C-alpha cells in the first residue's frame, strides 16, 4: 500500500521504500508499547483482505501549529478500497476507542489541503480546522476534535 503513488500522493508525496514502510510498522508497534495507543489494520469484512490502516500516534512532528501532546489520527487505504466509506467507518471506530480508553482533551490531525477525500472523512468525524501551516515543505491543514466522554 505504501509503495502505491495513489496512496502516498498527499501523504509525503512519494511512494515509500521497503525500509520506510518497515520503520513505519515498527513505529506503530512502539506506540502501543510506549504510549498505550497506536494503529490497527483495516480488514474488509467480506473478503478478509487488508484494506488499510487507522489509528493514533504521537510522531513528535516539528510543525508550525501546536499539535504536541495530543494523539494524532491517521488513516490510509489501499487504492482499490478508496471511495467505499471504509475510512470514515474505521476512523469513527478508532475515535470511539480513544474516547472510551484515553483521557486527552482532544485529538488532532494533519491533512494536505488538496486531499478532499481525507478532509471529508475528518469533517464527518467531527474535526474542525484550527490552523494552516507548512509540513515537509507542503501546505497543511491542522484540525482538532474535542474528546467525548464514554457513556
C-alpha positions in Angstrom: 0.0 0.0 0.0 2.7 2.5 1.0 4.6 1.9 -2.3 1.5 3.0 -4.3 1.7 6.6 -5.6 -2.1 6.8 -5.5 -1.9 6.2 -1.7 1.1 8.5 -1.0 0.2 11.4 -3.3 -1.0 13.5 -0.3 1.0 11.7 2.4 4.6 12.6 1.8 4.2 13.0 -1.9 6.1 9.9 -3.0 5.9 6.1 -2.5 7.7 4.6 0.5 10.6 2.3 0.2 10.5 -1.1 1.9 12.8 0.3 4.6 10.5 3.3 5.2 7.4 1.0 5.4 9.2 -1.3 7.8 10.2 1.7 10.0 6.5 2.9 9.9 5.4 -0.6 11.1 7.9 -0.6 13.9 6.8 2.9 15.0 3.2 1.7 15.1 4.2 -1.2 17.4 6.2 1.1 19.5 3.3 3.4 20.0 1.2 0.6 21.6 4.2 -0.4 23.8 5.1 3.1 24.9 2.0 5.3 24.5 -0.9 2.9 25.1 -2.4 3.7 21.7 -1.4 3.1 18.0 -2.7 1.8 14.7 -4.9 -1.0 13.7 -5.1 -2.8 10.3 -8.4 -2.3 8.4 -9.8 -5.5 7.0 -12.6 -5.8 4.6 -15.3 -7.9 6.3 -16.4 -9.9 3.3 -13.1 -10.8 1.8 -10.8 -10.5 4.8 -8.4 -8.5 2.6 -6.1 -5.9 4.1 -7.8 -2.6 3.2 -5.6 -0.1 5.0 -4.8 1.2 8.5 -6.2 3.6 11.0 -5.1 4.8 14.4 -3.5 7.4 16.6 0.1 8.4 17.0 2.4 11.0 18.5 5.1 11.4 15.9 6.7 14.3 17.7 6.4 16.3 14.4 8.3 19.5 14.0 5.4 21.6 12.8 4.2 25.2 12.8 0.8 24.7 14.6 0.7 23.3 18.1 -0.4 19.6 17.9 2.1 18.5 20.5 0.9 16.3 23.3 -2.3 15.1 21.6 -3.0 11.8 19.8 -3.0 12.4 16.0 -5.4 10.4 14.0 -4.2 8.9 10.7 -5.8 6.7 8.1 -4.8 5.3 4.8 -6.5 2.8 2.5 -5.2 0.7 -0.4 -6.2 2.4 -3.6 -8.7 -0.4 -4.5 -10.7 0.5 -1.3 -10.9 4.2 -1.9 -14.4 5.8 -2.1 -16.2 2.9 -0.3 -16.7 4.6 3.1 -14.2 2.4 4.9 -12.0 5.3 6.1 -15.0 7.0 7.8 -16.1 3.8 9.4 -12.7 2.9 10.6 -11.9 6.4 11.8 -15.2 6.5 13.8 -14.3 3.2 15.4 -10.8 4.4 16.3 -12.2 7.7 17.7 -14.8 5.7 19.8 -11.9 3.6 21.2 -9.9 6.7 22.1 -12.9 8.4 23.8 -13.5 5.3 25.8 -9.9 4.4 26.7 -7.8 7.6 26.9 -8.1 10.9 28.7 -7.0 13.5 26.3 -9.0 16.7 25.9 -8.7 16.5 22.1 -7.3 14.6 19.2 -5.7 16.2 16.2 -5.0 15.5 12.5 -2.8 16.9 9.7 -4.2 16.9 6.1 -2.9 18.2 2.8 -5.4 20.8 1.7 -5.7 19.1 -1.8 -6.8 15.8 -0.2 -10.5 16.5 -0.4 -11.4 12.8 0.5 -9.5 12.9 3.8 -10.9 16.3 4.6 -14.4 14.9 4.2 -13.6 11.9 6.4 -12.2 14.2 9.1 -15.1 16.6 9.0 -17.6 13.7 9.2 -15.8 12.6 12.3 -16.1 16.0 14.0 -12.7 17.5 13.2 -12.5 21.3 12.7 -9.8 23.4 11.2 -7.7 25.3 13.8 -4.6 26.4 11.8 -2.9 26.3 8.4 0.8 25.8 8.0 3.6 24.0 6.3 4.7 20.5 7.0 7.5 18.8 5.0 7.6 21.8 2.7 3.9 21.4 1.7 0.8 23.2 2.8 -1.0 21.5 5.6 -4.3 21.9 7.4 -4.4 21.2 11.2 -7.6 20.0 12.6 -8.8 19.0 16.1 -11.8 17.3 17.7 -12.8 17.6 21.3 -12.8 14.3 23.2 -16.2 13.0 24.3 -16.7 11.0 27.5 -17.7 7.4 27.2 -21.2 6.8 28.2 
